[in-house]
Amino acid sequence: MRISDDRYHRERTRMELALRFLRHEARTQTIRAWTGLSDDRIRKLYRSYLGQMRREMPRHRGKSPHQIAFFTRSVRLQEETVALATSFWLLGVIPVAAARDAPGSEAALSSGALLCTAFEAYRLARCAALISFEHAVFLATALSRAEQLRISWCGRCGSLVVSEPCTIRVRPCHHCAGLTG
């Protein structure tokens, strides 16, 4: 019996995604929601593979972020939100995350991997990024549902804009707003 057998592929994918989430300092409940692994299994993974890095990589406790106001708190956060949302859009995270799949399913695992890739691209582009992985997961979910935040396009230059769904007019992007204001 080899670990590369097809029957172990999904289990290995779940573990790899959980480790990827752990490296991004995701909470246990977030990892469970995407991978379907038990809390005990996630803790054992952390202790086995990342336990020696406890000082550099703390485990966050409590509820995951759930307030949309975080993304509109300052101009810098608004710009970073657009950068992260652009990464989500380009890699196809937002349409995929719209249908919440069963934890641990092939669809959830592939969309979780896309989410990690998009977040990693965002972190490469923004070295001193303010948005954590947990906030990124919340943003992807919120944009997919389009109940509190939605993706729209600047009427002047066509760039991606993150706005509230109840706004009547689409506001221009920060760049175009700065040119007229």
Secondary structure, 3 states (H helix, E strand, C coil): CCCCCHHHHHHHHHHHHHHHHHHCCCCHHHHHHHHCCCHHHHHHHHHHHHHHHCCCCCCCCCCCCCCHHHHHCCHHHHHHHHHHHHHHHHHCHHHHHHCCCCCCCHHHHHHHHHHHHHHHHHHHHCCCCCCCHHHHHHHHHHHHHCCCCEEEECCCCCCEEEECCCCCCCCCCHHHHHHHC
